[in-house]
Amino acid sequence: MTKTILCAVDINRPDEEKEVLTTASKLAKMDGAQLDVITVVPDFGMSVVGAYFQDHHVEPVKERAKELLKEMTRSTLGAERDTAVRHVVAVGTVYEEVLRAAKLGKSDLIVIGAHRPDLKDYLLGPNAARVVRHSECSVYVVRH
Protein backbone atom coordinates (compact mmCIF):
# COMPACT_ATOMS: atom_id res chain seq x y z
CA MET A 1 0.00 0.00 0.00
CA THR A 2 1.30 3.42 -0.96
CA LYS A 3 1.51 5.88 1.94
CA THR A 4 3.29 8.85 0.36
CA ILE A 5 3.48 9.98 -3.26
CA LEU A 6 5.95 12.62 -4.43
CA CYS A 7 4.92 14.47 -7.58
CA ALA A 8 7.63 16.49 -9.35
CA VAL A 9 6.43 19.40 -11.49
CA ASP A 10 7.99 22.30 -13.37
CA ILE A 11 6.16 25.50 -12.40
CA ASN A 12 7.41 27.11 -15.60
CA ARG A 13 5.24 24.70 -17.63
CA PRO A 14 1.91 24.64 -15.76
CA ASP A 15 -0.20 23.53 -18.73
CA GLU A 16 2.07 20.59 -19.58
CA GLU A 17 2.33 19.56 -15.93
CA LYS A 18 -1.44 19.41 -15.24
CA GLU A 19 -1.63 15.80 -16.40
CA VAL A 20 1.28 14.82 -14.14
CA LEU A 21 -0.32 16.49 -11.12
CA THR A 22 -3.77 15.06 -11.87
CA THR A 23 -2.35 11.55 -12.25
CA ALA A 24 -0.45 11.81 -8.96
CA SER A 25 -3.58 13.06 -7.19
CA LYS A 26 -5.67 10.16 -8.53
CA LEU A 27 -3.06 7.63 -7.43
CA ALA A 28 -2.90 9.20 -3.96
CA LYS A 29 -6.69 9.15 -3.62
CA MET A 30 -6.85 5.46 -4.61
CA ASP A 31 -4.58 4.47 -1.70
CA GLY A 32 -5.46 7.26 0.70
CA ALA A 33 -1.83 8.38 0.43
CA GLN A 34 -0.24 11.70 1.33
CA LEU A 35 0.51 13.78 -1.77
CA ASP A 36 3.70 15.85 -1.77
CA VAL A 37 4.35 18.13 -4.73
CA ILE A 38 7.87 19.38 -5.42
CA THR A 39 9.36 21.93 -7.77
CA VAL A 40 13.05 22.66 -8.04
CA VAL A 41 14.60 26.09 -8.47
CA PRO A 42 18.00 25.95 -10.22
CA ASP A 43 21.03 26.51 -8.04
CA PHE A 44 23.21 29.19 -9.58
CA GLY A 45 25.62 29.16 -6.64
CA MET A 46 28.37 27.14 -8.30
CA SER A 47 28.27 28.70 -11.76
CA VAL A 48 29.60 31.94 -13.19
CA VAL A 49 26.03 33.25 -13.07
CA GLY A 50 25.93 32.37 -9.37
CA ALA A 51 28.49 35.04 -8.61
CA TYR A 52 25.76 37.61 -9.27
CA PHE A 53 23.27 36.02 -6.87
CA GLN A 54 23.73 36.30 -3.14
CA ASP A 55 21.86 34.30 -0.49
CA HIS A 56 19.33 37.07 0.08
CA HIS A 57 18.31 36.78 -3.58
CA VAL A 58 17.54 33.07 -3.31
CA GLU A 59 14.86 33.36 -0.59
CA PRO A 60 12.53 35.65 -2.60
CA VAL A 61 12.87 33.27 -5.56
CA LYS A 62 11.95 30.30 -3.34
CA GLU A 63 8.96 32.19 -1.90
CA ARG A 64 7.72 33.11 -5.39
CA ALA A 65 8.20 29.50 -6.53
CA LYS A 66 6.12 28.31 -3.55
CA GLU A 67 3.35 30.77 -4.46
CA LEU A 68 3.36 29.54 -8.08
CA LEU A 69 3.39 25.91 -6.93
CA LYS A 70 0.40 26.46 -4.63
CA GLU A 71 -1.40 28.33 -7.40
CA MET A 72 -0.75 25.44 -9.78
CA THR A 73 -1.97 22.77 -7.37
CA ARG A 74 -5.02 24.83 -6.36
CA SER A 75 -6.09 25.51 -9.94
CA THR A 76 -5.49 21.91 -11.05
CA LEU A 77 -6.76 19.94 -8.05
CA GLY A 78 -9.14 22.41 -6.43
CA ALA A 79 -8.85 24.37 -3.20
CA GLU A 80 -10.18 21.60 -0.96
CA ARG A 81 -7.77 18.94 -2.25
CA ASP A 82 -4.89 21.44 -2.17
CA THR A 83 -5.19 21.88 1.60
CA ALA A 84 -3.98 18.29 2.11
CA VAL A 85 -1.03 18.65 -0.27
CA ARG A 86 2.46 19.27 1.11
CA HIS A 87 4.23 21.82 -1.11
CA VAL A 88 8.00 21.50 -1.40
CA VAL A 89 10.40 23.94 -3.06
CA ALA A 90 13.99 22.80 -3.37
CA VAL A 91 17.07 24.50 -4.77
CA GLY A 92 19.56 22.51 -6.82
CA THR A 93 19.60 19.97 -9.61
CA VAL A 94 16.15 18.57 -10.44
CA TYR A 95 16.86 14.86 -10.28
CA GLU A 96 19.07 15.14 -7.18
CA GLU A 97 16.50 17.18 -5.26
CA VAL A 98 13.60 14.92 -6.29
CA LEU A 99 15.53 11.87 -5.10
CA ARG A 100 16.49 13.64 -1.86
CA ALA A 101 12.88 14.72 -1.19
CA ALA A 102 11.64 11.19 -1.88
CA LYS A 103 14.10 9.77 0.62
CA LEU A 104 13.44 12.39 3.31
CA GLY A 105 9.66 12.13 2.85
CA LYS A 106 9.81 8.33 2.80
CA SER A 107 7.93 8.33 -0.50
CA ASP A 108 6.65 5.02 -1.83
CA LEU A 109 6.13 6.39 -5.34
CA ILE A 110 7.46 9.27 -7.43
CA VAL A 111 5.30 10.66 -10.24
CA ILE A 112 7.21 12.66 -12.84
CA GLY A 113 6.56 13.87 -16.36
CA ALA A 114 8.71 13.14 -19.39
CA HIS A 115 8.80 14.90 -22.71
CA ARG A 116 9.69 13.34 -26.06
CA PRO A 117 13.46 12.84 -25.90
CA ASP A 118 15.86 14.94 -27.95
CA LEU A 119 19.15 13.61 -29.24
CA LYS A 120 20.97 15.25 -26.31
CA ASP A 121 18.71 13.34 -23.90
CA TYR A 122 19.93 10.03 -25.30
CA LEU A 123 23.49 11.10 -24.57
CA LEU A 124 23.02 12.84 -21.20
CA GLY A 125 19.74 11.49 -19.90
CA PRO A 126 16.77 13.69 -18.94
CA ASN A 127 15.75 14.24 -15.33
CA ALA A 128 12.98 11.64 -15.53
CA ALA A 129 15.41 8.97 -16.74
CA ARG A 130 17.86 9.79 -13.95
CA VAL A 131 15.12 9.63 -11.34
CA VAL A 132 13.97 6.25 -12.67
CA ARG A 133 17.53 4.93 -12.74
CA HIS A 134 18.52 6.05 -9.24
CA SER A 135 15.30 6.00 -7.23
CA GLU A 136 14.93 3.65 -4.28
CA CYS A 137 11.14 3.61 -4.74
CA SER A 138 8.83 3.02 -7.70
CA VAL A 139 8.54 5.74 -10.33
CA TYR A 140 5.46 6.44 -12.46
CA VAL A 141 6.36 8.37 -15.62
CA VAL A 142 3.65 10.41 -17.33
CA ARG A 143 4.42 11.02 -21.00
CA HIS A 144 3.58 14.46 -22.36
Order of alpha helices (4+ residues) and beta strands (2+ residues): beta-alpha-beta-alpha-alpha-beta-alpha-beta-alpha-alpha-beta
